[in-house]
Amino acid sequence: RMVNWADTSNGCLLHMQDGSMVECDVVDGAITTSPSISEPLLEPCPWICAIKDVTPYSRGDEHDQLHPRLIFGLSSKSRLYFHDIMLTDSASSLFLSTDHEFLCYATAGSRCQVRFLNLYEINGFDPFMGPDQANLLEGYEPRNIERGAKIVAILPSSPSAVLQMPRGNLEGIFPRALVLRYSMTTIFAGLYGEAFQVMRKHKVDLNLFVDLDPWAFLESGIKDFLLQVSNIDHLNLFIANLRDFDNTQAQARFPVPDWFKREHKERKDRSSFDFTTKVSQVCRTGRSVMLKLEEDGEKPEGHFLLPVLSTFAKENPPRLDDALSLIKSNALKVETETKKKNPLFADAAQNSIHYLAFLAEYELLFETALGMYDFEIARAVARNSQMDPKVYLPLLRRLNGLPQYFARFEVDVRLKRYETALRNLYESFSANEEVPTTDGKEDKGNTFANCLSLINEHNLFKLGLELFKNDGEKRNEISIALGEHLLKEGKFQTALSVFLSTTPTCVEGAKRAARAAKDWRCYFSIVHAEVEETNPTADEFRAEQRQQVAHEVATEVIAGVESGISKKRMEFYASAARILLDYGDDILGGVDMLVKGACWSEAYRVATLHQRQDLTKKCTDAAIAYAYTTIEDFEDKSSSFATASEQYATVLNLRKKNIFVAGPDMDDEQDETGSLFSVASQYSNMSLRSDMSGSSMASNVSSVISVKTANTFSMTGDDGINRHRSKFQKGKKKKQKKKRKPKRKPGSIEELNGLVQTLRLCCPKDDYAFCIAETLQFLIFANQVPVATELFNCYQSMTKSIDESRDKRVEAAAKEKSQAEQVTRVEGEQDDGNFVLIELPIEKEMDDVSCAKLPESLCKVFDYAL
């Protein structure tokens, strides 16, 4: 059998009866024959096609040496061979297309397809390289065909194939593989017009023009695209289809195959291109190119009007205001025969507005036109829309009758552009515009009160202070309004600073802010200054007022303070005591506050200063009582920590075991039910629940049945209380059962968190240790050394007990892990005891938990045999 080379007309290939290959060459008119250097086919093949020069399809690796020629054969038994490699055992026909660089063959059997194998990929095919190479035989974008159909031809200049159907008729198809290859090739070649026609006809995403090589398209290709795609509707279609996404990625709809990337190199690295802004970049670049073409005279003026409008509408965010401005400018350039007619109501302008409304809603266009403060174009937009003239005509008539800045203010309020609205209202106020009403009277809608109301309503204090920076009085009012706003938001300290910054100072606001912020020092300074200014001679009244306020403020300072021992609590009570002493002249109340806050030394100092022996004794007795109460608390903490530590170790192992068996995801689901069973038991429970689902379905069905016969029961039409009662029992209230608190299930995440919280609370922190140290120092000062020694020893004993319990638990866990590691080396990782090797995030914190240490100087004091 003689076969012509597919890539050259010089010579041919002979397939002999014994299976060998002979090459015929024509040199200077003489025919020479020589044995082929290619491997023979495995069996005689009636249909053969071959390529002599494999250089265009070479990889540059060891596979090039294996195939000096590309020879394909189809046997009478439907086996397709590539040299000595069988590609498939069910092929009905084949065709080699060097123009499209595909080996095309039709499969036989129950699933008939036309498959397209790229010659570059098939040249490096190795059947022993795993499933990736096997997937190559599926081809690029295979096409389903009718059973029994055969390939007749692949047209070289068109992405189409001719098939012969089993009935004998011929059909032409456009397979996806040929269309995509043809489209991508023509795009890289700069034949945008030809590519557009094919892509539009066969519904290929037009984003491919940009995504194949975005930098090249934006830098030079977009101009050629605009010149070649001359139809304005086609340009609008291209712009409308743009998306901020790379359609050539592997997960996208049109991934670019590796063999195509090898043939066509991109101008720049595509990783530097931001596809999230692709639409805006293409719109800006395309718009500038279109306007430049019109300016240079390559296209008539206004030729690209609709595509330019499309770029404005498609850009993110849409620039409809610029689009309307362009329509107006173009309309004003057109000279009409009758100058009485408004250019915006001409057919050209109305058609442009109509097209723009196709891209954006009329309501949005109308609001955009209002936002431009151009009521003429707003009327033109509304005139060609479905808006009711009874709505927009009175609105536009009223806006045209208002002063310039006040009309803009109303437009901004309508569009909820409150910052711009405040600026225009300020300009209207500054210009002293007269705002008429329907009855001819002057309306004060542009006064400072209106500005202040707008500032308060929309939180525009910063802008208001900026606008009225040269008017001290009005700036002062805005500052007071800002302070009131901050008070409502709970920002008391900031509000206090704002009230104090006013000139003159807003005393009432500052007083309220100071009390809310618990800044008693600032508060009493303000009160004292206020009394001095209002009635400087009323000393008796001033003292009485001060004492009353002092008790109120002291109560507010300690209100909301958390119970327990903390340094912050001591500070609050010390502040309340200082208020009572300095401004309330209440020694007893001040000492009581200090005692309640465990400020023993300060309370003793105040009592001694005022020579109150009763109060000094009270301080000492309170400190002793506090010491003994604290000693009992130490014992409780020690025992609670030991118990909780043991339970923590047990629950921790249960949690680890559950994670080891079910995995972390299943463990989260089991936490909702508190189950620590295995996955198998969980499935068994599910099956039990599924068996019970029939009864629940029956109950749902029965709930809608109504018995309206002689029976005294009714299933529907009554409320929930009387639904299942007889007529003699209706109206009686049903006893409500007390809701029981859900029990904490063993091994649950809630139990583990509860134990962790208990361990934390049992270990005193730095604030607690600070209070204990203050108590110890006072007891030594008050000559209560035995009590101080007992308190110190109990604290140290508690610390030692907690450390021993923690170390015992940590050592036991380390021992279990060591044993599990030894078993793992022998039995493997699937041993049941390996759950102890799992580490939870909370373990490190619990292994390091300890009590805060007392000051070293204080510990040395008790070392000296006190």
C-alpha positions in Angstrom: 0.0 0.0 0.0 1.3 3.4 -1.0 0.6 6.5 1.2 1.5 10.1 0.5 3.2 12.0 3.3 0.7 14.4 5.0 3.2 17.2 5.4 5.1 17.1 2.1 4.4 16.1 -1.6 8.0 15.0 -2.1 8.0 11.2 -1.8 5.7 8.6 -0.3 5.6 5.7 2.1 5.1 2.0 1.1 3.6 -0.6 3.4 4.8 -4.0 2.2 2.9 -7.3 2.7 5.4 -8.5 5.3 4.7 -5.4 7.4 7.9 -3.5 6.7 8.0 0.1 5.7 9.8 1.5 2.6 10.3 5.3 2.0 10.3 6.7 -1.6 12.0 10.0 -2.3 12.3 12.0 -5.5 15.8 13.6 -5.9 16.5 15.5 -9.1 13.7 13.7 -10.9 15.0 10.3 -9.9 13.1 8.0 -7.5 15.0 6.3 -4.7 13.8 3.8 -2.2 15.2 3.0 1.2 13.9 1.0 4.2 12.0 3.2 6.7 13.8 4.1 9.9 10.5 3.8 11.8 9.1 0.8 13.6 6.8 -1.4 11.6 3.1 -1.6 12.5 2.0 -4.7 14.5 -0.4 -5.9 11.8 -1.3 -5.0 8.2 -3.3 -1.8 8.1 -5.5 -0.9 5.1 -5.6 2.7 6.2 -2.3 4.5 6.9 -1.3 8.2 7.3 2.1 9.5 8.1 4.2 12.6 8.8 7.8 12.7 7.5 9.2 15.8 9.4 8.5 15.5 13.2 10.4 18.6 14.1 7.3 20.8 14.7 6.0 18.2 17.1 9.2 17.5 19.0 9.5 17.9 22.8 13.3 18.1 22.9 13.7 15.0 25.1 14.4 11.3 24.7 11.0 10.6 23.0 12.2 12.4 19.9 14.7 9.7 19.2 12.1 7.0 19.5 9.9 8.4 16.7 11.8 9.8 13.7 8.4 9.6 11.7 4.8 9.8 12.8 3.0 6.8 11.3 -0.6 5.8 12.2 -2.4 2.8 10.9 -6.0 1.4 11.2 -6.3 -2.3 10.8 -9.3 -4.2 9.4 -10.0 -5.3 13.0 -10.6 -1.6 14.0 -7.3 -1.4 15.9 -5.5 2.0 15.7 -1.7 1.8 15.9 0.9 4.4 16.4 4.0 2.6 15.2 4.2 -0.4 17.5 1.8 1.1 20.1 -1.9 0.3 19.9 -3.9 3.4 20.8 -7.4 1.9 20.7 -9.0 -1.4 19.7 -12.3 0.2 18.6 -11.7 2.8 15.8 -13.9 3.0 12.7 -12.0 5.6 10.8 -9.1 8.1 11.1 -7.9 11.4 9.5 -4.7 13.2 10.0 -4.9 17.1 9.9 -1.6 18.9 9.9 -3.3 22.2 9.6 -5.1 21.7 12.9 -2.3 19.5 14.2 -4.7 16.7 15.3 -5.0 13.0 14.7 -8.8 12.5 14.4 -10.4 9.2 14.7 -14.0 7.9 15.3 -14.6 5.2 17.9 -16.9 2.3 17.4 -19.1 0.5 19.9 -21.9 1.7 22.2 -20.3 5.2 22.8 -19.2 6.6 19.5 -17.1 9.8 19.5 -14.8 11.8 17.4 -11.5 12.2 19.3 -8.8 14.7 18.6 -5.2 13.7 19.7 -2.7 16.6 19.4 0.3 15.6 17.4 2.7 17.2 19.9 1.2 15.1 22.8 1.0 11.9 20.8 4.7 12.2 19.8 5.7 12.0 23.4 3.1 9.3 24.3 4.5 6.6 26.6 1.9 3.9 27.7 4.0 3.0 30.7 3.9 6.5 32.3 0.7 5.9 34.3 -2.9 7.2 34.2 -2.0 10.7 33.0 -0.7 9.3 29.7 -3.8 7.0 29.5 -6.1 10.1 29.8 -4.4 11.6 26.8 -6.1 9.0 24.6 -9.5 10.6 25.5 -8.3 13.5 23.3 -9.1 17.2 23.5 -12.8 18.0 23.7 -14.2 14.7 22.2 -17.5 15.0 20.3 -20.3 12.5 20.5 -21.6 11.2 17.1 -24.1 8.8 15.7 -23.1 5.1 15.9 -21.5 3.9 12.7 -20.5 7.4 11.5 -17.1 7.7 9.9 -14.7 10.6 9.4 -14.4 11.6 5.7 -12.4 14.8 5.9 -11.2 17.7 8.1 -11.3 21.0 6.2 -7.9 22.7 6.4 -9.1 26.3 6.5 -12.2 25.9 8.6 -12.9 24.3 12.0 -15.3 21.7 10.5 -15.3 18.0 9.8 -17.3 15.9 7.3 -18.8 12.7 8.5 -20.5 9.9 6.6 -23.6 8.6 8.4 -24.6 4.9 8.4 -27.3 5.8 5.9 -24.7 7.1 3.4 -25.4 10.8 3.6 -22.7 13.3 4.4 -22.9 15.8 7.3 -20.7 18.7 8.3 -20.0 19.4 12.0 -18.0 21.9 13.9 -16.4 20.0 16.8 -15.5 22.0 19.9 -11.9 20.9 19.7 -11.5 22.4 16.2 -13.4 25.5 17.0 -11.4 26.3 20.1 -8.1 25.5 18.4 -9.0 27.6 15.4 -10.2 30.5 17.6 -7.2 30.6 19.8 -4.8 30.4 16.8 -6.5 33.2 15.0 -6.5 35.4 18.1 -2.8 34.9 18.6 -2.3 35.7 14.9 -4.2 39.0 15.3 -7.1 38.0 13.1 -9.8 39.2 15.5 -12.5 39.7 13.0 -12.3 36.2 11.7 -12.1 34.8 15.3 -15.1 36.8 16.4 -17.3 35.5 13.7 -16.4 31.9 14.5 -16.7 32.4 18.3 -20.0 34.2 18.0 -21.5 31.6 15.7 -20.4 28.6 17.9 -21.1 30.3 21.3 -17.5 30.5 22.6 -17.0 32.9 25.5 -15.7 36.2 24.1 -13.6 36.7 27.2 -11.1 34.5 25.4 -9.9 37.5 23.4 -8.6 39.1 26.6 -7.7 36.0 28.7 -5.4 34.3 26.2 -2.8 37.1 26.5 -4.2 40.1 28.5 -1.1 42.3 28.3 -0.9 41.9 24.5 -4.6 42.6 24.0 -4.5 45.8 26.1 -1.3 47.2 24.7 -1.8 46.6 21.0 -4.5 44.1 20.2 -7.5 46.1 21.3 -7.0 48.7 18.5 -6.8 46.0 15.8 -9.9 44.4 17.4 -11.9 47.6 17.1 -10.9 48.1 13.5 -11.6 44.5 12.4 -14.8 44.0 14.3 -16.7 46.9 12.5 -20.2 46.0 13.6 -21.2 48.2 16.5 -23.6 45.5 17.9 -20.8 43.0 17.9 -18.6 45.5 20.0 -21.5 46.0 22.4 -21.9 42.2 22.7 -18.2 41.8 23.5 -18.2 44.5 26.2 -21.4 43.1 27.7 -19.9 39.6 28.0 -16.8 40.7 29.9 -16.3 39.1 33.3 -13.7 39.6 36.1 -12.4 36.0 35.8 -9.7 34.1 33.9 -11.6 31.7 31.6 -8.4 29.9 30.6 -7.6 28.4 34.0 -7.8 24.6 34.6 -11.0 24.9 36.6 -12.6 27.3 34.0 -14.8 26.5 31.0 -12.1 27.0 28.4 -8.8 25.8 29.8 -5.8 26.4 27.5 -4.0 23.0 27.0 -0.3 22.7 27.6 0.5 21.9 24.0 -1.1 25.2 22.9 0.9 27.2 25.5 4.1 25.7 24.1 3.3 26.9 20.6 2.2 30.4 21.6 4.2 32.2 24.2 2.6 35.2 26.1 4.1 38.6 25.9 4.3 39.0 29.7 3.8 36.9 32.7 0.0 36.6 33.2 0.5 36.3 37.0 1.2 40.0 37.1 -2.2 40.8 35.6 -5.1 41.4 38.0 -8.1 39.6 36.6 -10.3 40.9 39.4 -10.2 44.3 37.6 -10.1 43.0 34.1 -13.4 44.5 33.1 -12.5 48.0 34.2 -9.1 47.8 32.5 -10.6 46.7 29.2 -13.3 49.3 29.4 -11.0 52.2 30.2 -8.4 51.1 27.5 -11.0 50.4 24.9 -12.8 53.7 25.5 -9.7 55.7 25.1 -8.8 53.9 21.9 -12.3 54.4 20.4 -12.2 58.2 21.2 -8.7 58.4 19.8 -9.8 56.8 16.5 -12.6 59.3 16.2 -10.3 62.2 16.9 -7.7 61.0 14.4 -10.4 60.7 11.7 -10.1 57.0 11.2 -13.7 56.7 12.2 -16.5 59.3 11.9 -17.4 61.3 15.0 -20.0 59.5 17.1 -19.3 56.1 15.4 -18.3 54.5 18.7 -21.0 56.3 20.8 -22.9 53.1 21.8 -19.8 51.1 22.6 -18.4 53.9 24.7 -21.7 54.1 26.6 -21.3 50.3 27.1 -17.9 50.8 28.7 -19.2 53.4 31.1 -22.1 51.1 32.1 -19.9 48.0 32.3 -17.1 49.5 34.4 -17.1 48.6 38.1 -18.5 50.7 39.6 -20.7 51.9 36.7 -20.0 55.5 35.5 -23.5 56.4 34.4 -22.9 60.1 35.1 -20.1 60.2 32.6 -22.2 58.3 30.1 -25.1 60.9 30.5 -22.6 63.7 30.2 -21.3 62.2 26.9 -24.9 61.9 25.6 -25.5 65.6 26.5 -22.3 66.9 24.9 -23.0 64.9 21.7 -26.6 66.2 21.6 -25.4 69.8 22.0 -23.0 69.4 19.1 -25.7 68.4 16.7 -27.3 71.4 15.0 -31.0 71.2 14.7 -33.1 73.0 12.1 -35.4 74.4 14.7 -33.5 75.7 17.6 -36.7 75.8 19.7 -36.5 72.0 20.2 -34.3 70.8 23.1 -31.4 68.8 21.8 -31.8 66.2 24.6 -35.2 65.4 23.2 -33.9 64.7 19.7 -34.1 61.2 18.3 -30.3 60.6 18.5 -30.1 61.6 22.2 -33.3 59.6 23.0 -31.9 56.6 21.3 -28.7 56.8 23.2 -30.6 57.1 26.5 -32.8 54.2 25.5 -29.8 52.1 24.8 -28.2 53.1 28.1 -31.4 52.2 29.9 -31.0 48.7 28.4 -27.7 48.4 30.3 -29.0 50.0 33.5 -32.5 50.6 35.0 -34.3 53.8 34.2 -34.8 54.5 37.9 -31.0 54.3 38.4 -30.4 56.5 35.4 -32.9 59.1 36.6 -31.3 59.2 40.1 -27.9 59.5 38.4 -29.1 62.4 36.3 -30.5 64.1 39.5 -27.2 63.5 41.2 -25.5 65.4 38.4 -27.8 68.4 39.3 -28.8 68.4 35.6 -32.6 68.5 35.7 -32.8 68.8 31.9 -31.2 65.5 31.2 -33.1 64.0 34.1 -36.3 65.1 32.4 -35.0 63.6 29.1 -34.3 60.3 30.9 -37.7 60.2 32.6 -39.5 61.2 29.3 -38.3 58.1 27.5 -38.9 55.8 30.5 -41.9 54.2 32.1 -42.0 56.7 34.9 -45.3 58.5 35.6 -45.2 62.1 34.5 -47.4 63.0 37.5 -44.5 62.0 39.7 -41.4 63.3 38.0 -42.7 66.5 36.4 -43.8 68.1 39.8 -40.5 67.0 41.3 -38.4 68.6 38.5 -40.5 71.7 38.5 -40.0 72.2 42.2 -36.3 71.6 42.0 -36.0 74.1 39.1 -37.8 76.6 41.3 -35.5 76.3 44.3 -32.2 78.1 44.8 -29.1 76.4 43.4 -27.5 75.0 46.6 -30.8 74.2 48.3 -32.0 72.3 45.3 -28.8 70.3 45.3 -29.3 69.6 49.0 -32.7 68.1 48.4 -31.4 66.0 45.6 -28.6 64.7 47.9 -31.0 63.9 50.6 -33.2 62.0 48.1 -30.1 60.0 47.0 -28.9 59.5 50.6 -25.6 61.3 49.9 -25.7 63.0 53.3 -22.1 64.4 53.4 -22.7 66.2 50.1 -26.1 67.2 51.3 -24.5 68.9 54.3 -22.0 70.7 52.2 -24.7 72.1 49.9 -26.9 73.0 52.8 -24.0 74.9 54.4 -23.5 76.7 51.1 -27.2 77.6 51.0 -27.0 78.9 54.5 -23.8 80.9 53.9 -25.2 82.4 50.7 -28.4 83.2 52.6 -30.6 81.7 49.9 -34.3 82.4 50.1 -36.3 79.2 49.9 -39.8 79.9 48.7 -42.8 77.7 49.5 -45.9 77.1 47.5 -47.8 80.0 49.1 -45.0 82.4 48.5 -43.7 82.6 52.1 -40.1 82.2 53.0 -39.1 78.8 54.4 -36.3 78.6 56.9 -35.1 75.2 55.6 -31.5 76.3 55.3 -30.9 77.6 58.8 -28.2 76.4 61.1 -30.8 74.5 63.0 -31.4 72.4 59.9 -27.7 71.9 59.5 -27.4 70.7 63.1 -30.3 68.4 62.7 -28.8 66.8 59.6 -25.4 66.4 61.5 -27.1 64.7 64.4 -29.3 62.4 62.3 -26.4 61.1 60.1 -23.4 61.4 62.4 -21.7 64.1 60.3 -19.9 65.8 63.2 -16.4 65.8 61.7 -17.6 67.4 58.5 -19.8 69.9 60.4 -16.8 71.0 62.6 -14.8 71.4 59.4 -17.4 73.5 57.7 -18.1 75.8 60.6 -14.5 76.1 61.8 -14.5 79.9 61.4 -17.7 80.4 63.5 -16.9 79.7 67.1 -20.4 79.8 68.4 -21.8 77.3 65.9 -18.8 75.1 66.2 -19.4 75.1 70.0 -23.0 73.9 69.4 -21.8 71.1 67.1 -19.2 70.0 69.7 -21.9 69.9 72.4 -24.1 67.8 70.1 -21.1 65.5 69.4 -20.6 65.0 73.2 -24.3 64.1 73.6 -23.9 61.6 70.7 -20.8 60.0 72.3 -22.6 59.7 75.6 -25.4 57.7 73.9 -22.8 55.4 72.4 -21.2 54.8 75.8 -17.9 56.6 74.9 -17.9 58.5 78.2 -14.2 59.5 78.4 -14.2 60.8 74.8 -17.5 62.7 75.5 -15.9 64.3 78.6 -13.0 65.6 76.5 -15.3 67.0 73.9 -17.4 68.8 76.5 -14.3 70.3 78.1 -13.0 71.5 74.8 -16.0 73.8 74.2 -15.7 77.5 74.8 -17.3 78.2 77.3 -17.2 74.8 78.8 -20.4 72.8 78.7 -20.6 72.2 82.5 -23.7 70.1 82.6 -22.5 67.8 79.8 -19.1 67.6 81.3 -20.5 66.6 84.7 -22.7 63.9 83.2 -19.8 62.5 81.2 -17.4 62.6 84.2 -19.9 60.7 86.4 -20.6 58.2 83.6 -16.8 57.7 83.1 -16.2 57.5 86.9 -13.7 60.3 86.7 -14.5 61.7 90.1 -11.5 64.0 90.2 -12.6 65.8 87.1 -16.2 65.8 88.3 -15.5 67.5 91.6 -13.2 70.0 90.0 -16.1 71.0 87.6 -18.6 71.1 90.5 -16.3 73.3 92.6 -15.7 75.7 89.7 -19.5 75.9 89.0 -20.4 76.7 92.6 -17.7 79.3 92.8 -19.1 81.1 89.7 -22.8 80.9 90.6 -22.8 81.6 94.4 -19.3 82.1 95.9 -20.6 83.4 99.4 -22.9 80.5 100.2 -20.4 78.4 102.1 -23.0 76.4 104.1 -25.0 75.6 101.0 -21.9 74.6 99.2 -20.7 72.2 101.9 -24.1 70.5 102.1 -24.3 70.1 98.4 -20.8 68.8 98.2 -21.5 66.1 100.8 -24.6 64.9 99.1 -23.0 64.7 95.8 -19.9 63.0 97.3 -22.1 60.1 98.6 -23.8 59.8 95.3 -20.6 59.7 93.3 -18.9 57.2 95.7 -21.9 54.9 95.3 -21.6 55.2 91.5 -17.8 54.5 91.5 -18.2 51.1 93.3 -21.4 50.2 91.4 -20.8 47.3 89.0 -17.5 46.3 90.6 -17.0 42.6 90.4 -16.9 40.6 93.6 -13.8 38.7 94.7 -10.3 39.8 95.3 -8.5 41.9 92.7 -6.2 44.9 92.5 -8.8 46.8 90.4 -11.5 46.3 93.0 -9.1 47.7 95.7 -8.5 50.8 93.5 -12.3 51.5 93.0 -13.0 51.2 96.7 -10.0 53.4 97.5 -11.3 56.0 95.1 -14.8 55.9 96.7 -13.2 56.3 100.2 -11.1 59.2 99.0 -14.3 60.9 97.7 -16.1 60.5 101.1 -13.0 61.7 103.0 -12.2 64.7 100.8 -15.7 65.9 99.7 -18.1 64.2 102.0 -16.4 64.8 105.4 -17.4 61.2 106.2 -14.5 59.5 108.1 -16.6 56.5 109.1 -17.9 56.0 105.5 -14.4 56.4 104.1 -12.9 53.8 106.5 -15.8 51.4 105.7 -15.1 51.7 102.0 -11.4 51.0 102.6 -12.2 48.0 104.7 -14.6 46.6 102.1 -11.9 47.0 99.5 -9.3 45.2 101.7 -7.2 48.4 101.8 -6.1 47.7 105.4 -3.1 49.9 105.6 -4.8 53.0 104.2 -7.9 52.4 106.4 -5.6 52.2 109.5 -3.8 55.3 108.4 -7.0 57.4 108.0 -8.3 56.2 111.4 -5.1 57.0 113.1 -4.9 60.4 111.4 -8.3 61.4 112.9 -7.5 59.7 116.3 -10.4 57.2 116.0 -9.3 54.2 118.1 -12.6 52.5 117.4 -11.9 52.6 113.7 -8.3 51.3 114.1 -9.6 48.3 116.0 -12.3 47.8 113.4 -9.6 47.7 110.7 -7.5 45.1 112.6 -10.5 42.9 113.4 -11.6 43.0 109.8 -8.2 42.0 108.5 -8.1 39.1 111.0 -11.5 37.9 110.0 -10.5 38.2 106.3 -7.4 36.2 107.0 -9.3 33.3 108.6 -11.9 33.3 105.8 -9.1 33.2 103.2 -7.4 30.3 105.0 -10.6 28.3 104.6 -10.6 29.3 100.9 -7.1 28.0 100.5 -8.1 24.6 101.8 -11.1 24.5 99.5 -8.9 25.4 96.5 -6.4 22.7 97.3 -9.0 20.0 97.6 -11.0 21.2 94.6 -7.8 21.3 92.4 -6.9 17.8 93.3 -10.3 16.4 92.5 -10.6 18.4 89.3 -7.1 17.4 88.2 -8.0 13.7 88.4 -11.3 14.2 86.6 -9.5 16.3 84.0 -7.1 13.5 83.3 -10.0 11.0 82.9 -12.1 13.2 80.6 -9.0 14.2 78.6 -8.3 10.5 77.8 -12.0 10.0 76.8 -11.8 13.0 74.5 -8.6 11.7 72.9 -10.1 8.2 72.5 -13.1 9.6 70.8 -11.0 11.6 68.4 -8.8 8.6 67.7 -11.8 6.4 66.9 -14.1 8.8 65.0 -11.7 11.5 63.8 -11.9 15.2 64.7 -14.9 16.0 62.4 -17.0 13.1 63.7 -16.0 14.1 67.2 -17.6 17.5 66.8 -20.8 15.9 65.7 -20.8 13.5 68.7 -20.3 16.4 71.0 -23.8 17.6 70.2 -25.3 14.3 71.5 -22.6 13.7 74.2 -21.9 10.3 72.7 -18.5 8.6 73.0 -19.5 5.5 71.2 -17.8 4.3 68.1 -18.9 5.0 64.6 -20.5 1.6 64.3 -22.7 2.2 67.3 -23.6 5.6 66.0 -24.9 4.0 62.8 -26.9 1.5 64.8 -28.5 4.3 66.7 -29.4 5.9 63.4 -31.0 2.8 62.2 -33.1 2.6 65.4 -34.2 6.2 64.8 -35.1 5.5 61.2 -37.3 2.5 62.4 -39.2 4.9 64.6 -39.7 7.5 61.9 -42.9 5.7 60.8 -44.7 6.5 64.1 -43.8 10.2 63.8 -45.1 10.3 60.3 -48.3 8.7 61.5 -48.7 11.3 64.2 -48.2 14.1 61.6 -50.9 12.6 59.5 -53.3 12.1 62.4 -52.9 15.6 63.5 -54.9 16.9 60.6 -57.8 14.4 60.9 -61.0 16.0 62.2 -63.7 13.8 63.8 -67.0 15.7 63.6 -69.4 12.9 64.5 -70.9 12.0 67.9 -67.4 11.8 69.4 -66.7 14.6 71.8 -63.0 15.0 70.7 -61.7 17.3 68.0 -58.2 17.1 66.5 -58.3 20.5 64.7 -59.9 23.9 65.2 -59.0 24.1 68.9 -56.1 25.6 70.6 -53.2 23.6 71.9 -54.6 23.3 75.5 -58.0 21.8 74.6 -57.0 19.8 71.5 -57.1 16.4 73.2 -59.7 17.1 75.9 -63.3 16.2 76.1 -65.9 19.0 76.3 -66.3 18.5 80.1 -62.5 19.1 80.7 -62.0 22.1 78.4 -60.9 25.3 80.0 -58.8 23.7 82.8 -55.2 24.6 82.7 -52.7 21.9 82.3 -50.0 21.7 84.9 -46.7 22.8 83.5 -43.8 20.5 84.2 -40.7 22.0 85.6 -37.9 22.1 83.0 -34.9 20.2 84.2 -31.5 21.5 83.4 -29.7 19.3 80.9 -27.2 17.1 82.6 -23.6 17.4 81.6 -22.8 14.2 79.8 -19.5 12.4 80.7 -16.7 13.0 78.3 -18.3 15.9 76.5 -16.6 19.1 75.5 -18.7 21.0 78.0 -17.4 18.8 80.8 -13.8 19.3 79.7 -14.3 23.1 79.5 -15.9 23.1 83.0 -12.9 21.2 84.5 -10.4 23.6 82.8 -12.3 26.6 84.2 -12.2 25.0 87.7 -8.5 24.4 87.5 -7.9 28.0 86.5 -10.0 29.4 89.3 -8.3 27.2 91.9 -4.9 28.8 91.0 -4.6 32.4 92.4 -3.5 35.0 90.0 -1.2 38.0 90.5 -4.0 40.2 91.8 -5.0 37.7 94.4 -1.4 37.3 95.5 -1.1 41.1 95.7 -4.1 41.3 98.1 -2.7 38.5 100.2 0.7 40.3 100.4 -1.0 43.5 101.5 -2.9 41.6 104.2 0.2 39.9 105.5 2.1 43.2 105.7 -0.8 44.9 107.6 -1.1 42.0 110.0 2.6 42.2 110.8 2.2 46.0 111.3 -0.8 45.5 113.6 1.3 43.1 115.7 -0.8 40.1 114.6 2.2 38.0 113.7 0.7 34.6 114.6 -2.3 35.2 112.3 0.0 36.4 109.5 2.2 33.4 109.9 -0.7 31.0 109.7 -2.0 32.8 106.6 1.4 32.7 104.9 1.9 29.0 105.7 -1.6 28.1 104.4 -0.9 29.9 101.2 2.4 28.2 100.7 0.8 24.8 101.6 -1.9 25.4 99.0 0.7 26.3 96.4 2.7 23.1 97.2 -0.5 20.9 97.1 -1.5 22.3 93.7 1.9 21.8 92.3 2.1 18.2 93.6 -1.3 17.4 92.1 -0.4 18.9 88.8 3.0 17.2 88.6 1.5 13.9 89.5 -1.0 14.2 86.6 1.7 15.3 84.2 4.0 12.4 85.2 1.2 9.9 84.8 0.4 11.2 81.3 4.0 11.2 80.3 4.4 7.6 81.4 1.3 6.6 79.4 2.7 8.3 76.3 6.0 6.6 76.7 4.3 3.2 77.0 2.1 3.9 74.0 5.2 4.9 71.9 6.9 1.6 72.8 3.7 -0.3 71.8 3.5 1.6 68.6 7.0 0.5 67.6 5.9 -3.1 68.0 2.2 -3.1 67.1 2.0 -0.2 64.7 0.0 3.1 64.7 -3.4 1.4 64.7 -3.1 0.0 68.2 -6.1 1.0 70.4 -3.8 2.5 73.1 -2.4 5.1 70.7 -5.1 7.6 71.5 -2.9 9.0 74.4 -0.4 10.2 71.8 -2.9 12.8 70.6 -2.3 16.3 71.9 -5.1 18.8 72.5 -4.4 22.5 72.4 -5.5 23.0 76.1 -3.0 20.5 77.4 0.1 22.8 77.5 -1.8 25.4 79.5 -3.1 22.9 82.0 0.4 21.3 82.4 1.9 24.7 83.3 -0.9 26.0 85.5 0.3 27.2 88.9 -0.3 29.7 91.7 1.1 33.2 91.7 4.1 33.7 94.0 4.2 36.1 96.9 6.8 38.8 96.9 10.3 37.5 97.6 11.0 40.1 100.2 7.9 39.0 102.1 8.9 35.4 102.0 12.3 36.2 103.5 10.6 37.9 106.4 8.8 34.7 107.3 12.0 32.7 106.9 13.4 34.4 110.0 11.3 32.2 112.4 8.3 34.5 112.6 
